Amino acid sequence: RGMMNKASLTDILHTLDYWWAEANNPRNDGWVQQGYRDKIIAVLKCLEEKKLPVEFEETKEEMCF
C-alpha cells in the first residue's frame, strides 16, 4: 500500500460539517446539493463497513447513567 495522507479528526469533522451545510444550502442547485449528499453517504457506508460489533452483557441489574 502507498502512504496515505493523514488528517486530524477535527479536519474530518469540519469537512463533514461543510459538506452537510452545502448539501442543505438553498443557494446551491439540486445537482450541487446531491453531490455533497453523495459524499456524505459514501463516508457513512465506509464507516458502516468498518465499525466494530457492539457486544452487550447480560445483566439482571438496572443500569443508571
KOLGURO-547355 format. One record per atom (N, C-alpha, C, O, CB): atom name; y, x, z. Coordinates in pm, 1 decimal, always signed. Last residue first. Glycine has a CB too. Layout:
! residues N
<atom at="CA" y="Y" x="X" z="Z"/>
...
This chain:
! residues 65
<atom at="N" y="+590.9" x="-2747.0" z="+3439.0"/>
<atom at="CA" y="+680.0" x="-2640.8" z="+3390.7"/>
<atom at="C" y="+820.5" x="-2671.0" z="+3429.0"/>
<atom at="O" y="+911.0" x="-2593.7" z="+3397.6"/>
<atom at="CB" y="+669.9" x="-2623.6" z="+3239.9"/>
<atom at="N" y="+265.0" x="-2799.2" z="+3555.6"/>
<atom at="CA" y="+406.5" x="-2837.3" z="+3562.9"/>
<atom at="C" y="+490.9" x="-2718.4" z="+3517.3"/>
<atom at="O" y="+463.9" x="-2603.9" z="+3553.6"/>
<atom at="CB" y="+446.4" x="-2882.1" z="+3708.4"/>
<atom at="N" y="-52.4" x="-2924.7" z="+3484.6"/>
<atom at="CA" y="+38.6" x="-2811.5" z="+3474.6"/>
<atom at="C" y="+182.0" x="-2861.6" z="+3474.7"/>
<atom at="O" y="+216.0" x="-2955.4" z="+3402.6"/>
<atom at="CB" y="+10.0" x="-2728.5" z="+3347.6"/>
<atom at="N" y="-311.0" x="-3045.1" z="+3683.1"/>
<atom at="CA" y="-196.0" x="-3078.8" z="+3600.4"/>
<atom at="C" y="-101.7" x="-2960.7" z="+3600.5"/>
<atom at="O" y="-74.1" x="-2902.8" z="+3705.6"/>
<atom at="CB" y="-124.8" x="-3207.4" z="+3651.0"/>
<atom at="N" y="-648.6" x="-2932.5" z="+3664.7"/>
<atom at="CA" y="-519.6" x="-2936.6" z="+3731.8"/>
<atom at="C" y="-409.7" x="-2974.8" z="+3633.3"/>
<atom at="O" y="-415.7" x="-2940.6" z="+3515.2"/>
<atom at="CB" y="-488.5" x="-2801.3" z="+3797.2"/>
<atom at="N" y="-865.7" x="-2894.2" z="+3522.0"/>
<atom at="CA" y="-856.8" x="-3026.6" z="+3584.2"/>
<atom at="C" y="-722.7" x="-3044.1" z="+3654.1"/>
<atom at="O" y="-686.9" x="-3153.7" z="+3697.1"/>
<atom at="CB" y="-972.0" x="-3047.4" z="+3684.3"/>
<atom at="N" y="-885.1" x="-2737.6" z="+3201.5"/>
<atom at="CA" y="-844.0" x="-2737.0" z="+3342.2"/>
<atom at="C" y="-837.2" x="-2880.4" z="+3393.4"/>
<atom at="O" y="-807.4" x="-2974.0" z="+3319.3"/>
<atom at="CB" y="-706.7" x="-2665.8" z="+3360.2"/>
<atom at="N" y="-959.7" x="-2522.4" z="+2943.1"/>
<atom at="CA" y="-997.3" x="-2648.5" z="+3006.6"/>
<atom at="C" y="-954.7" x="-2638.8" z="+3152.8"/>
<atom at="O" y="-986.1" x="-2540.5" z="+3220.0"/>
<atom at="CB" y="-1152.7" x="-2677.7" z="+2992.8"/>
<atom at="N" y="-705.8" x="-2364.5" z="+2753.4"/>
<atom at="CA" y="-804.7" x="-2359.3" z="+2859.9"/>
<atom at="C" y="-834.2" x="-2499.8" z="+2909.1"/>
<atom at="O" y="-745.6" x="-2584.9" z="+2916.0"/>
<atom at="CB" y="-756.3" x="-2270.4" z="+2975.5"/>
<atom at="N" y="-667.3" x="-2323.4" z="+2406.0"/>
<atom at="CA" y="-627.8" x="-2392.3" z="+2527.5"/>
<atom at="C" y="-742.0" x="-2384.3" z="+2627.5"/>
<atom at="O" y="-859.2" x="-2395.8" z="+2591.6"/>
<atom at="CB" y="-589.4" x="-2539.7" z="+2498.4"/>
<atom at="N" y="-553.5" x="-2099.1" z="+2164.3"/>
<atom at="CA" y="-667.6" x="-2145.1" z="+2243.3"/>
<atom at="C" y="-616.9" x="-2206.2" z="+2373.4"/>
<atom at="O" y="-533.6" x="-2147.3" z="+2442.3"/>
<atom at="CB" y="-766.7" x="-2028.4" z="+2272.0"/>
<atom at="N" y="-434.8" x="-2085.5" z="+1842.0"/>
<atom at="CA" y="-398.0" x="-2107.1" z="+1981.7"/>
<atom at="C" y="-520.5" x="-2161.5" z="+2053.4"/>
<atom at="O" y="-583.0" x="-2257.7" z="+2008.6"/>
<atom at="CB" y="-275.5" x="-2205.1" z="+1995.2"/>
<atom at="N" y="-462.6" x="-1833.2" z="+1592.6"/>
<atom at="CA" y="-505.6" x="-1960.0" z="+1650.7"/>
<atom at="C" y="-467.0" x="-1967.4" z="+1799.1"/>
<atom at="O" y="-467.4" x="-1867.0" z="+1870.3"/>
<atom at="CB" y="-658.1" x="-1977.8" z="+1633.7"/>
<atom at="N" y="-170.2" x="-1691.3" z="+1444.2"/>
<atom at="CA" y="-290.5" x="-1675.3" z="+1524.5"/>
<atom at="C" y="-331.8" x="-1810.4" z="+1580.3"/>
<atom at="O" y="-246.5" x="-1893.3" z="+1612.0"/>
<atom at="CB" y="-268.0" x="-1573.4" z="+1638.5"/>
<atom at="N" y="-53.4" x="-1716.2" z="+1108.0"/>
<atom at="CA" y="-42.0" x="-1746.3" z="+1251.0"/>
<atom at="C" y="-176.9" x="-1733.2" z="+1319.8"/>
<atom at="O" y="-282.1" x="-1760.2" z="+1261.9"/>
<atom at="CB" y="+14.6" x="-1887.5" z="+1272.3"/>
<atom at="N" y="-67.1" x="-1675.5" z="+837.1"/>
<atom at="CA" y="-80.4" x="-1558.8" z="+923.4"/>
<atom at="C" y="-79.1" x="-1590.1" z="+1072.8"/>
<atom at="O" y="-101.1" x="-1501.2" z="+1155.1"/>
<atom at="CB" y="+28.6" x="-1463.4" z="+893.3"/>
<atom at="N" y="-25.0" x="-1917.0" z="+709.9"/>
<atom at="CA" y="-145.6" x="-1841.0" z="+677.5"/>
<atom at="C" y="-172.4" x="-1730.4" z="+778.6"/>
<atom at="O" y="-287.8" x="-1695.3" z="+803.2"/>
<atom at="CB" y="-134.0" x="-1781.5" z="+538.6"/>
<atom at="N" y="+227.2" x="-1984.6" z="+811.7"/>
<atom at="CA" y="+112.4" x="-2070.0" z="+841.8"/>
<atom at="C" y="-18.1" x="-1993.5" z="+818.9"/>
<atom at="O" y="-111.1" x="-2003.6" z="+899.0"/>
<atom at="CB" y="+115.7" x="-2198.1" z="+755.0"/>
<atom at="N" y="+387.1" x="-1789.4" z="+691.0"/>
<atom at="CA" y="+369.5" x="-1788.1" z="+836.2"/>
<atom at="C" y="+248.3" x="-1870.7" z="+878.0"/>
<atom at="O" y="+174.9" x="-1831.9" z="+968.9"/>
<atom at="CB" y="+495.2" x="-1841.1" z="+905.4"/>
<atom at="N" y="+366.9" x="-1876.2" z="+424.6"/>
<atom at="CA" y="+322.1" x="-1742.4" z="+461.2"/>
<atom at="C" y="+296.9" x="-1733.4" z="+611.9"/>
<atom at="O" y="+196.7" x="-1676.3" z="+655.0"/>
<atom at="CB" y="+426.0" x="-1637.3" z="+418.0"/>
<atom at="N" y="+488.2" x="-2128.3" z="+445.0"/>
<atom at="CA" y="+347.8" x="-2116.3" z="+402.4"/>
<atom at="C" y="+290.2" x="-1981.0" z="+441.8"/>
<atom at="O" y="+176.2" x="-1973.1" z="+487.6"/>
<atom at="CB" y="+335.4" x="-2136.0" z="+250.2"/>
<atom at="N" y="+751.2" x="-2053.3" z="+518.9"/>
<atom at="CA" y="+669.6" x="-2135.6" z="+607.8"/>
<atom at="C" y="+521.4" x="-2124.4" z="+573.0"/>
<atom at="O" y="+437.8" x="-2112.2" z="+662.5"/>
<atom at="CB" y="+714.2" x="-2281.7" z="+600.8"/>
<atom at="N" y="+831.2" x="-1913.2" z="+287.8"/>
<atom at="CA" y="+823.1" x="-1842.7" z="+416.4"/>
<atom at="C" y="+734.0" x="-1921.5" z="+512.0"/>
<atom at="O" y="+649.5" x="-1862.7" z="+579.6"/>
<atom at="CB" y="+965.1" x="-1822.3" z="+478.0"/>
<atom at="N" y="+825.2" x="-2123.6" z="+102.2"/>
<atom at="CA" y="+741.2" x="-2006.2" z="+80.3"/>
<atom at="C" y="+723.9" x="-1927.3" z="+210.1"/>
<atom at="O" y="+614.2" x="-1879.7" z="+239.4"/>
<atom at="CB" y="+801.8" x="-1916.5" z="-29.1"/>
<atom at="N" y="+1023.1" x="-2291.3" z="+209.6"/>
<atom at="CA" y="+884.5" x="-2337.6" z="+206.1"/>
<atom at="C" y="+788.6" x="-2220.8" z="+185.8"/>
<atom at="O" y="+681.2" x="-2218.6" z="+246.0"/>
<atom at="CB" y="+865.5" x="-2441.4" z="+94.9"/>
<atom at="N" y="+1249.1" x="-2132.8" z="+159.7"/>
<atom at="CA" y="+1212.4" x="-2166.2" z="+297.8"/>
<atom at="C" y="+1066.4" x="-2209.5" z="+304.3"/>
<atom at="O" y="+993.7" x="-2168.6" z="+394.8"/>
<atom at="CB" y="+1304.1" x="-2277.9" z="+353.6"/>
<atom at="N" y="+1247.2" x="-2130.6" z="-121.6"/>
<atom at="CA" y="+1237.2" x="-2004.5" z="-46.1"/>
<atom at="C" y="+1191.0" x="-2031.4" z="+96.3"/>
<atom at="O" y="+1104.0" x="-1961.4" z="+148.1"/>
<atom at="CB" y="+1373.0" x="-1930.4" z="-44.7"/>
<atom at="N" y="+1281.9" x="-2404.7" z="-175.3"/>
<atom at="CA" y="+1159.0" x="-2337.0" z="-218.8"/>
<atom at="C" y="+1138.8" x="-2205.1" z="-144.0"/>
<atom at="O" y="+1026.3" x="-2171.4" z="-107.1"/>
<atom at="CB" y="+1163.1" x="-2311.2" z="-370.3"/>
<atom at="N" y="+1540.5" x="-2442.0" z="-78.8"/>
<atom at="CA" y="+1428.6" x="-2509.7" z="-12.9"/>
<atom at="C" y="+1296.7" x="-2441.9" z="-48.4"/>
<atom at="O" y="+1210.3" x="-2423.8" z="+37.4"/>
<atom at="CB" y="+1424.2" x="-2658.5" z="-52.5"/>
<atom at="N" y="+1681.1" x="-2291.3" z="-269.4"/>
<atom at="CA" y="+1679.7" x="-2247.2" z="-129.9"/>
<atom at="C" y="+1566.9" x="-2314.0" z="-52.0"/>
<atom at="O" y="+1503.9" x="-2249.9" z="+32.2"/>
<atom at="CB" y="+1814.3" x="-2277.1" z="-63.2"/>
<atom at="N" y="+1624.6" x="-2450.8" z="-495.0"/>
<atom at="CA" y="+1589.8" x="-2308.9" z="-493.9"/>
<atom at="C" y="+1583.9" x="-2253.8" z="-352.3"/>
<atom at="O" y="+1492.8" x="-2178.3" z="-318.5"/>
<atom at="CB" y="+1689.9" x="-2229.5" z="-576.2"/>
<atom at="N" y="+1741.3" x="-2692.7" z="-426.4"/>
<atom at="CA" y="+1595.8" x="-2683.9" z="-434.6"/>
<atom at="C" y="+1548.8" x="-2538.7" z="-433.6"/>
<atom at="O" y="+1443.9" x="-2507.9" z="-377.0"/>
<atom at="CB" y="+1545.6" x="-2754.4" z="-560.4"/>
<atom at="N" y="+2014.1" x="-2621.0" z="-444.3"/>
<atom at="CA" y="+1957.8" x="-2666.0" z="-317.2"/>
<atom at="C" y="+1805.5" x="-2650.8" z="-317.5"/>
<atom at="O" y="+1747.6" x="-2601.9" z="-220.5"/>
<atom at="CB" y="+1997.0" x="-2812.6" z="-289.9"/>
<atom at="N" y="+2023.6" x="-2565.8" z="-720.1"/>
<atom at="CA" y="+2051.6" x="-2459.0" z="-622.7"/>
<atom at="C" y="+1992.6" x="-2496.7" z="-486.2"/>
<atom at="O" y="+1929.0" x="-2414.1" z="-420.7"/>
<atom at="CB" y="+2205.8" x="-2433.6" z="-610.6"/>
<atom at="N" y="+1963.8" x="-2820.4" z="-822.8"/>
<atom at="CA" y="+1881.2" x="-2704.2" z="-858.9"/>
<atom at="C" y="+1899.5" x="-2590.9" z="-759.2"/>
<atom at="O" y="+1802.4" x="-2527.1" z="-718.4"/>
<atom at="CB" y="+1915.8" x="-2655.4" z="-1000.2"/>
<atom at="N" y="+2168.9" x="-2988.7" z="-724.8"/>
<atom at="CA" y="+2030.2" x="-3008.8" z="-684.3"/>
<atom at="C" y="+1940.5" x="-2889.9" z="-712.6"/>
<atom at="O" y="+1850.0" x="-2861.2" z="-634.4"/>
<atom at="CB" y="+1975.2" x="-3128.4" z="-752.5"/>
<atom at="N" y="+2458.3" x="-2784.4" z="-644.0"/>
<atom at="CA" y="+2387.7" x="-2886.1" z="-721.2"/>
<atom at="C" y="+2241.4" x="-2890.2" z="-676.9"/>
<atom at="O" y="+2196.4" x="-2804.7" z="-600.5"/>
<atom at="CB" y="+2398.7" x="-2857.7" z="-874.1"/>
<atom at="N" y="+2651.9" x="-2755.9" z="-344.3"/>
<atom at="CA" y="+2554.2" x="-2699.9" z="-437.9"/>
<atom at="C" y="+2488.8" x="-2812.4" z="-517.0"/>
<atom at="O" y="+2466.4" x="-2921.6" z="-464.8"/>
<atom at="CB" y="+2446.9" x="-2616.6" z="-362.8"/>
<atom at="N" y="+2794.1" x="-2911.7" z="-173.8"/>
<atom at="CA" y="+2869.4" x="-2849.4" z="-283.5"/>
<atom at="C" y="+2776.1" x="-2785.7" z="-386.4"/>
<atom at="O" y="+2815.0" x="-2763.8" z="-501.1"/>
<atom at="CB" y="+2965.9" x="-2743.8" z="-228.3"/>
<atom at="N" y="+2627.0" x="-2987.7" z="+30.8"/>
<atom at="CA" y="+2650.4" x="-3084.3" z="-77.5"/>
<atom at="C" y="+2732.3" x="-3026.4" z="-193.6"/>
<atom at="O" y="+2738.5" x="-3087.0" z="-300.5"/>
<atom at="CB" y="+2721.1" x="-3206.2" z="-22.2"/>
<atom at="N" y="+2384.6" x="-2785.1" z="+159.6"/>
<atom at="CA" y="+2526.8" x="-2784.7" z="+125.7"/>
<atom at="C" y="+2551.2" x="-2880.3" z="+8.7"/>
<atom at="O" y="+2501.2" x="-2856.5" z="-101.3"/>
<atom at="CB" y="+2575.1" x="-2640.6" z="+90.5"/>
<atom at="N" y="+2124.8" x="-2740.2" z="+223.2"/>
<atom at="CA" y="+2182.9" x="-2867.0" z="+267.4"/>
<atom at="C" y="+2331.7" x="-2878.1" z="+237.3"/>
<atom at="O" y="+2397.8" x="-2970.6" z="+284.6"/>
<atom at="CB" y="+2160.4" x="-2884.5" z="+414.8"/>
<atom at="N" y="+2070.3" x="-2490.8" z="+133.2"/>
<atom at="CA" y="+1980.7" x="-2598.5" z="+87.9"/>
<atom at="C" y="+2037.8" x="-2735.2" z="+122.6"/>
<atom at="O" y="+2003.5" x="-2834.9" z="+59.1"/>
<atom at="CB" y="+1841.1" x="-2582.6" z="+150.5"/>
<atom at="N" y="+2256.5" x="-2345.6" z="+278.6"/>
<atom at="CA" y="+2276.8" x="-2362.7" z="+134.3"/>
<atom at="C" y="+2189.5" x="-2474.1" z="+78.0"/>
<atom at="O" y="+2230.3" x="-2544.2" z="-14.6"/>
<atom at="CB" y="+2247.3" x="-2232.1" z="+61.0"/>
<atom at="N" y="+2140.8" x="-2359.0" z="+535.2"/>
<atom at="CA" y="+2275.7" x="-2411.3" z="+513.0"/>
<atom at="C" y="+2299.8" x="-2437.2" z="+364.3"/>
<atom at="O" y="+2357.4" x="-2539.8" z="+328.0"/>
<atom at="CB" y="+2381.2" x="-2313.2" z="+567.8"/>
<atom at="N" y="+1896.8" x="-2229.3" z="+486.0"/>
<atom at="CA" y="+1896.7" x="-2368.8" z="+528.7"/>
<atom at="C" y="+2033.2" x="-2432.6" z="+502.4"/>
<atom at="O" y="+2041.4" x="-2545.3" z="+453.7"/>
<atom at="CB" y="+1860.1" x="-2379.7" z="+678.2"/>
<atom at="N" y="+1989.1" x="-1971.5" z="+419.5"/>
<atom at="CA" y="+1915.1" x="-2049.8" z="+319.7"/>
<atom at="C" y="+1916.4" x="-2197.9" z="+355.9"/>
<atom at="O" y="+1934.6" x="-2283.1" z="+268.9"/>
<atom at="CB" y="+1769.8" x="-1999.4" z="+307.7"/>
<atom at="N" y="+2103.5" x="-1903.2" z="+668.4"/>
<atom at="CA" y="+2186.8" x="-1911.1" z="+548.3"/>
<atom at="C" y="+2118.1" x="-1997.1" z="+441.7"/>
<atom at="O" y="+2180.6" x="-2084.2" z="+381.3"/>
<atom at="CB" y="+2216.0" x="-1769.2" z="+492.8"/>
<atom at="N" y="+1872.7" x="-1900.4" z="+826.6"/>
<atom at="CA" y="+1982.6" x="-1990.4" z="+860.9"/>
<atom at="C" y="+2074.8" x="-2010.8" z="+741.1"/>
<atom at="O" y="+2119.3" x="-2122.6" z="+715.0"/>
<atom at="CB" y="+2062.1" x="-1935.3" z="+980.5"/>
<atom at="N" y="+1731.6" x="-1694.5" z="+703.4"/>
<atom at="CA" y="+1677.2" x="-1830.6" z="+702.2"/>
<atom at="C" y="+1784.6" x="-1933.7" z="+734.3"/>
<atom at="O" y="+1787.0" x="-2041.8" z="+675.5"/>
<atom at="CB" y="+1562.0" x="-1842.9" z="+801.9"/>
<atom at="N" y="+1908.2" x="-1482.2" z="+765.1"/>
<atom at="CA" y="+1878.2" x="-1517.0" z="+625.6"/>
<atom at="C" y="+1824.7" x="-1659.1" z="+616.0"/>
<atom at="O" y="+1867.6" x="-1735.9" z="+529.9"/>
<atom at="CB" y="+1776.5" x="-1418.1" z="+565.6"/>
<atom at="N" y="+1892.9" x="-1479.5" z="+1043.3"/>
<atom at="CA" y="+2021.9" x="-1505.3" z="+977.9"/>
<atom at="C" y="+2000.5" x="-1547.4" z="+832.3"/>
<atom at="O" y="+2067.6" x="-1638.1" z="+783.0"/>
<atom at="CB" y="+2112.6" x="-1379.5" z="+984.5"/>
<atom at="N" y="+1623.1" x="-1411.5" z="+1072.7"/>
<atom at="CA" y="+1670.1" x="-1541.8" z="+1119.6"/>
<atom at="C" y="+1805.5" x="-1578.3" z="+1059.1"/>
<atom at="O" y="+1830.0" x="-1694.6" z="+1027.3"/>
<atom at="CB" y="+1679.6" x="-1542.6" z="+1271.8"/>
<atom at="N" y="+1628.0" x="-1151.3" z="+965.1"/>
<atom at="CA" y="+1542.9" x="-1255.2" z="+905.1"/>
<atom at="C" y="+1591.9" x="-1393.8" z="+945.2"/>
<atom at="O" y="+1601.0" x="-1483.4" z="+861.2"/>
<atom at="CB" y="+1395.3" x="-1236.4" z="+947.8"/>
<atom at="N" y="+1800.5" x="-1020.3" z="+1142.6"/>
<atom at="CA" y="+1834.0" x="-1029.5" z="+999.8"/>
<atom at="C" y="+1755.0" x="-1141.4" z="+931.7"/>
<atom at="O" y="+1809.4" x="-1216.5" z="+850.7"/>
<atom at="CB" y="+1806.2" x="-895.3" z="+929.6"/>
<atom at="N" y="+1648.6" x="-1047.0" z="+1380.2"/>
<atom at="CA" y="+1782.2" x="-1107.1" z="+1371.5"/>
<atom at="C" y="+1823.9" x="-1123.6" z="+1225.5"/>
<atom at="O" y="+1876.6" x="-1228.2" z="+1187.6"/>
<atom at="CB" y="+1885.8" x="-1020.9" z="+1447.2"/>
<atom at="N" y="+1430.7" x="-889.5" z="+1321.8"/>
<atom at="CA" y="+1410.9" x="-1032.8" z="+1338.2"/>
<atom at="C" y="+1544.2" x="-1106.1" z="+1327.4"/>
<atom at="O" y="+1550.8" x="-1215.5" z="+1271.2"/>
<atom at="CB" y="+1343.7" x="-1063.1" z="+1473.2"/>
<atom at="N" y="+1515.5" x="-648.0" z="+1069.2"/>
<atom at="CA" y="+1506.4" x="-691.5" z="+1208.6"/>
<atom at="C" y="+1482.6" x="-843.3" z="+1211.1"/>
<atom at="O" y="+1511.2" x="-914.1" z="+1114.5"/>
<atom at="CB" y="+1636.7" x="-653.3" z="+1288.5"/>
<atom at="N" y="+1307.3" x="-524.4" z="+811.9"/>
<atom at="CA" y="+1426.6" x="-598.7" z="+851.9"/>
<atom at="C" y="+1407.8" x="-639.9" z="+996.7"/>
<atom at="O" y="+1295.5" x="-663.9" z="+1040.9"/>
<atom at="CB" y="+1451.4" x="-723.5" z="+759.6"/>
<atom at="N" y="+1188.7" x="-266.8" z="+609.9"/>
<atom at="CA" y="+1181.7" x="-334.6" z="+739.0"/>
<atom at="C" y="+1315.2" x="-400.8" z="+768.3"/>
<atom at="O" y="+1421.5" x="-340.9" z="+751.7"/>
<atom at="CB" y="+1143.6" x="-235.6" z="+851.9"/>
<atom at="N" y="+1009.4" x="-242.4" z="+309.0"/>
<atom at="CA" y="+1139.7" x="-240.4" z="+375.6"/>
<atom at="C" y="+1127.1" x="-316.8" z="+505.9"/>
<atom at="O" y="+1061.4" x="-420.8" z="+511.0"/>
<atom at="CB" y="+1251.7" x="-302.0" z="+285.0"/>
<atom at="N" y="+697.7" x="-70.4" z="+294.7"/>
<atom at="CA" y="+774.1" x="-195.1" z="+295.1"/>
<atom at="C" y="+909.7" x="-171.5" z="+359.3"/>
<atom at="O" y="+923.3" x="-91.4" z="+451.7"/>
<atom at="CB" y="+697.5" x="-306.9" z="+369.7"/>
<atom at="N" y="+532.7" x="+152.4" z="+81.9"/>
<atom at="CA" y="+613.7" x="+135.5" z="+202.5"/>
<atom at="C" y="+698.2" x="+8.3" z="+190.6"/>
<atom at="O" y="+761.8" x="-15.9" z="+88.1"/>
<atom at="CB" y="+704.5" x="+259.6" z="+225.8"/>
<atom at="N" y="+225.6" x="+35.1" z="-67.5"/>
<atom at="CA" y="+354.0" x="+104.4" z="-67.0"/>
<atom at="C" y="+429.1" x="+78.0" z="+61.5"/>
<atom at="O" y="+391.9" x="-9.2" z="+140.0"/>
<atom at="CB" y="+438.3" x="+62.2" z="-186.2"/>
<atom at="N" y="-119.8" x="+82.8" z="+0.0"/>
<atom at="CA" y="+0.0" x="+0.0" z="+0.0"/>
<atom at="C" y="+124.2" x="+85.9" z="+0.0"/>
<atom at="O" y="+128.1" x="+193.9" z="+58.9"/>
<atom at="CB" y="+0.8" x="-93.5" z="+119.9"/>
